[in-house]
Amino acid sequence: MSWVEAEEYFAENDIVILPVGSNEQHGPANPLGTDHLIAKAIAEESAKRTGVLCLPVVPFGVSSHHRQFWGTIYVSPKAFKEYVKEACLALKYYGVRKIVIVNGHGGNLASLSELAREMREEGVFVSVFQWWPAAARLLPDLFDLEERKHASAEETSVNLALHPNIVNMAKAVDEKSREHPVQAEGITLPLDTTDFSKTGVWGKSTTASAEKGKKDLEAIIDELARHVKLLKNAKIEDLAERSKV
Ligand SMILES: [Zn+2]
């Protein structure tokens, strides 16, 4: 898109889709780019179906907890939030008032939630879509719990459906997570992945298939497109910061 085409788009539309992800270990079988590649793919397909502009993907995210695995390129929560927020503010300059962030990595969520709240005060309504909780609700029987964890069968299946040439199923493993010795109910610990996994896989990945991945993707993209359409048709006056009561 040239700036002339951008001008035409922003004159008619106040909504965009922004995919964000991470570059982090996903076990021995999956590419480091898994989270940003999946976010980009589902964001672009939903954009096509809804006539909404999709921006380039932000590839690096908040994943220092995977850093002991080679090739994990991470940034701090603060840097991530500020970087994405400034991109959102640049969009506001062109009249964008609604932004759907398609997040491919759970570690980014806390920063994105803070950002969305701050952007609402700026008069911009930001929603955050994550495909794996959507899939667990929409297709509860497609995978079991051990297949729905980090780099396990569900994520591997989606990779197989999107880009089989960069998945090496010969290296796929199943690994049951070790419980930390001080873990108890109600406790949150500052764990790194190496505290409970040797391979970087949590759960079962060998049962992955492109066919299951395609089913997942259809449901995920339908749901994301449904949300984008709803937001596209919503008026910013009904979404924006409320005045004092
Ligand atoms: Zn992932």
Residues whose N, C-alpha, C, O or C-beta is under 5 A from the ligand:
A	BS01	ZN	T34 D35 G104
